[in-house]
Amino acid sequence: MWRRRVDAAFTPYDDFVSYQEAAGWAGEVDEVIDAIAELCTAGDTEAAAVLTEHAHRCADEAIGHVDDSDGWLIDISERLAELHLQASVEGEPDPVELAGRLVALELTSELDGFHRAAAVYAGVLGPDGVAEYRRLLEPRWEELRLETEGWSSPRFAIREAMIGVALTTGDPDDLVEVYRHDLRTPDAYLEIPRMFAAAGRDAEAERWAREGLETFTDRSWQTPPLREFLAGLLRDRGERSEAVELFWEAFVRAPALTAYRRLLDEAGEDAAALKGRALETLTHRLEQPPPLDTGHARVGPAGVLVEILAYEGDTERAWQVATDHGCDRQMWLTLARAREDSSPLDAISVYEPEAFTLIEAKKNATYRQAVDLLSRIRRLARQADQPQRFEDVLQRVRTEHGRKRNLMKLIDEKGW
């Protein structure tokens, strides 16, 4: 009866649950999960665990017939996993039998509810359950680990399950053995030194962290957690200057405002000296036009320097660098707003082309933004005692875009 109730909740009204129907569908599923939770609270933990496993398989199957744009299935998977763990802890199931069920769930599910289950359930599984987990996984792992034709879902699933087993041992050498052929990301390099540090093997933790940073110098947007970990090790040993040097190297390799701020934060009372050094480094690079790696986007040294100068409040120098070497559109607007009081005509020189760019987008929202900029131009032109500057801009708008009725309506509402 309970299985049929679970099946009915996950079955779509038609062949597919649309985006509009997904919230209602997920609400009905949640009601069934509530009922299973009540079973668990009442003491029927074995039934609750079995039904939760069945529900999770249903959720996995639902991937193919539910529009999950809002992440309902992820929430359902997480809730079922939490309930299953609760039922397992309170019910004290046979650890060897539980290991077999968890292995099946972890390796066959696309949802992450039972990800690295051996580590999550270590207290319930105990030595016998973990040993059974390893026994079931190792033959498949040995079969797939040396694949040479790229990545595969089965290989990833078994590797993650084996990592879960390795984490239960507290022995970082076990984790290294699993990762031996799969150090593909900075996250992998981070997990290994963390385990070495937890085992009191700080020298090896440092070595792995440094190796990870050196291996992924071209992924500056992915390495901050690894760098933070290594800096923490160095600070704990009293090597504060070494920690600062880590963030200096990061800034030099991938200059960005975030890297600059993090460097100064690490430097503390020595930040003033590093400010000058950082700005001097970027100024020197203005003579070297190839772009610098700052993560997903590639930004030249001028753009980074302008952003940092604006952050430091030196808008005059930031404006000069932007004028001489250029910067992105958003930074120009930031500089213009900062110069409205001191140099209104400079601000107008930025707002005018931006207003026409927004008008060319031909959307009501951008029309409104363009009219807001025109209002700024009008105010600044008066402030500079050159009201005709606004009249010229307005006349150009009417001449070039007079047939855009929605735009003209917004302008007429202003009474211009």
Secondary structure, 3 states (H helix, E strand, C coil): CHHHHHHHHHCCCCCCECHHHHHHHHHHHHHHHHHHHHHHHCCCHHHHHHHHHHHHHHHHHHCCCECCCCCHHHHHHHHHHHHHHHHHHHHCCCHHHHHHHHHHHHHHCCCCCCCCHHHHCHHHHHHHHHHHHHHHHHHHHHHHCCCCCCCCHHHHHHHHHHHHHHHHHCCHHHHHHHHCCCCCCHHHHHHHHHHHHHCCCHHHHHHHHHHHHHHCCCCCCCCHHHHHHHHHHHHHCCCHHHHHHHHHHHHHHCCCHHHHHHHHHHHHHHHHHHHHHHHHHHHHHCCCCCCEECCCCEECHHHHHHHHHHHCCCHHHHHHHHHHHCCCHHHHHHHHHHCCCCCHHHHHHHHHHHHHHHHHCCCHHHHHHHHHHHHHHHHHHHHCCCHHHHHHHHHHHHHHHCCCHHHHHHHHHCCC
